Amino acid sequence: MIELWTWPTPNGQKIHIALEELGFPYTTIPVNIGAGEQLRPEFISLNPNHRIPVIVDDAGPNDERFVLFESGAILIYLAEKAGRLMPQQASARYLCLQWLMFQMGGVGPMFGQLNHFSIYAPEKIPYAIDRYRNEAARLTRVLDKRLTDAPYLAGREYSIADIATYPWVRALADRGAVPIGETPSVQRWLETVGARPAVERGMALLAERRS
Ligand SMILES: N[C@@H](CCC(=O)N[C@@H](CS)C(=O)NCC(=O)O)C(=O)O
């Protein structure tokens, strides 16, 4: 059984989707980050960086209990454990990791900063908002080019690279923060990925707690 410590934000939703796609049995422990629950000692003992998501797998490597944080590492772990959602063929596998790293190092941090400065910052700083809005738009155009050349980020196969990227793009597209009307291939991919039953279930997990 996998224990999932999470909250319905894009980094948590990636893991919700992967677990739903792969069918691993799991239990969910909500960590309300708005209420500061990520700072509780029991959570910090699992992730010293006090961020969701975290998984605790009681059947980890060598059949031992295994704790893992960082959503990109968790996605690779789950895909390798199942032997699914990451292409087997070498070049496609590295392209999958390339686009996963693009999400972890680019889309996540930049879209996150755009959210911070445009929604949560007590002072609205035009320079910061413009900087992250432009960067989010640029990254969306990079995704659009890739998704014009290939149906999914890794190529022909749906993979953890799509799972990592979908919740971020979905969230910003839904509130009009990225120019989705100008990126038709991203729009097509959002519709295709969003129609997967496991993606619908993963996005719905704990959603009522946030509203
Ligand atoms: N690089 C980390 C980022 C995780 C992260 O930033 N999680 C956010 C929610 S999306 C969080 O827990 N924030 C709590 C806080 O800022 O204190 C990952 O991908 O797992």
The ligand as an ORCA input file, in Angstrom:
! r2SCAN-3c Opt
* xyz 0 1
  N       9.621     20.703     -6.440
  C       8.580     20.260     -5.555
  C       7.610     21.397     -5.318
  C       6.524     21.017     -4.358
  C       5.680     22.227     -3.973
  O       6.058     23.378     -4.206
  N       4.515     21.960     -3.369
  C       3.658     23.055     -2.920
  C       2.221     22.816     -3.372
  S       2.077     22.798     -5.150
  C       3.689     23.126     -1.406
  O       3.702     22.125     -0.735
  N       3.703     24.339     -0.858
  C       3.711     24.529      0.573
  C       4.502     25.746      0.978
  O       4.850     26.545      0.112
  O       4.774     25.885      2.160
  C       7.857     19.052     -6.162
  O       7.736     19.042     -7.383
  O       7.440     18.151     -5.426
*
